[in-house]
Amino acid sequence: MLSRRLSIWPTLPLNVYFRESSSWLPYPLSDSGCRVFSRARHAIWNACRTLGLGSKDIVLVPAYHHGCEIEALLQAGVSIRYYEVTELLEPDPVSLQSLLTPNVRVLYIIHYLGFPQNAVRWRQWCDERNLLLFEDAAQAFLAEINNRPVGTFGHVGVFCLYKTYGVPDGGAVTMKAPPARPTAALQSGRWRVFKRHVNWVAERSGVIGSLHLGIKPMVKLLKKKNHNPHKEFELGDPFTPPSAMTMRLLSKLVDRTTAERRRENYRFLLDHHRHLVPRPFLSLPEGACPFAFPIESNNADDVLKKLRRFGIEGLLFWRNAHPSLPANDFPLSMAFRNRVFAVPVHQELTQSELYQIAEAVHLSTIQVKHKNQIARTK
Ligand SMILES: Cc1ncc(COP(=O)(O)O)c(C=O)c1O
């Protein structure tokens, strides 16, 4: 059966070249303290260097993280200390308090999946202890708290542009005295633009979608031969600017309705599958800009495999923690890593594609449940 292929990454419409550039730019792109690099990890590295942080300065970082932000901090020369998150994915105040020593300088918080943390509270917590607040909004570009953008509450805000729009790269930082502009050679970004166009076509055509779904595992298998699970954390050259294609296309893609469209798609899936959603993501705050729709399962890998059969390329993100994390000391974070995966809610999805996702989640979870029941009764 032919199947359109839907992934959590925003796709790039073919007609983007004919669109007008927007005169409106969302925060932080409109801010004078904003600098754009190729990746958010470059932005993090540059922020630490600009603040003059060194090995004597300790950054409190969450045990639930991607890994590349941790690597960027370490490469920038700072020391880190891990804190545990609560069941609601907030920093655990008890864990934080126990980690405070005189050389702690920064609290690093992550706005998971575009859902804002209580940044006002954490800024106050930092102010009371004379600490800096880093807001990692890599998954939360366009998210707001009471009409104020995330990233404006901390001393540093970091954003990924390509997670929200179909551009090839782009990581922004905003701070009062921003780093110098990136100086390394400009990359074109054309290959990644091509791939995002293919993804757009695969979302609309069953033939291309099925081809894509068939070819991808083969490419993955080839890549797996030399697989290094920590490669995705590598910093690369921190002075890399955003690609030429990102700079050309971004202003044609930004739109004031993006966050609301993502929220609408999220609400649609929440109405169908509330019982599968992990607690921190059960109620959608007004200012959230969901990056994806999270699903919790004891059999995440099996459900993901089934979803692919229905054309849905879900993502079990953050399975591998940064190697510096003593994983056994952080059971709550590890439970999120093993059990939570995500399906798409991006703004390019059509109504019929949302139905495809909802139906696929329904069938996949039921099929895995039945398979497990049968296995148990044998
Ligand atoms: C929470 C978080 N911070 C930072 C980053 C770094 O983003 P980039 O891949 O653009 O360097 C990521 C990437 O996935 C992330 O998830």
The ligand as a MOL file (V3000), in Angstrom:
LIG
                    3D

  0  0  0     0  0            999 V3000
M  V30 BEGIN CTAB
M  V30 COUNTS 16 16 0 0 0
M  V30 BEGIN ATOM
M  V30 1 C 17.7630 21.0580 23.9750 0
M  V30 2 C 18.7220 21.2820 22.8490 0
M  V30 3 N 19.6560 22.2410 22.9780 0
M  V30 4 C 20.5360 22.4970 21.9980 0
M  V30 5 C 20.5000 21.7950 20.8160 0
M  V30 6 C 21.5060 22.1190 19.7640 0
M  V30 7 O 20.9650 22.3600 18.5330 0
M  V30 8 P 21.8630 22.2640 17.2300 0
M  V30 9 O 21.6940 20.8670 16.7330 0
M  V30 10 O 21.3050 23.2970 16.3210 0
M  V30 11 O 23.2580 22.5460 17.6080 0
M  V30 12 C 19.5560 20.7800 20.6370 0
M  V30 13 C 19.5020 20.0110 19.3860 0
M  V30 14 O 18.7570 19.1410 19.1620 0
M  V30 15 C 18.6260 20.5280 21.6760 0
M  V30 16 O 17.6860 19.5820 21.5520 0
M  V30 END ATOM
M  V30 BEGIN BOND
M  V30 1 1 1 2
M  V30 2 1 2 3
M  V30 3 2 2 15
M  V30 4 2 3 4
M  V30 5 1 4 5
M  V30 6 1 5 6
M  V30 7 2 5 12
M  V30 8 1 6 7
M  V30 9 1 7 8
M  V30 10 2 8 9
M  V30 11 1 8 10
M  V30 12 1 8 11
M  V30 13 1 12 13
M  V30 14 1 12 15
M  V30 15 2 13 14
M  V30 16 1 15 16
M  V30 END BOND
M  V30 END CTAB
M  END
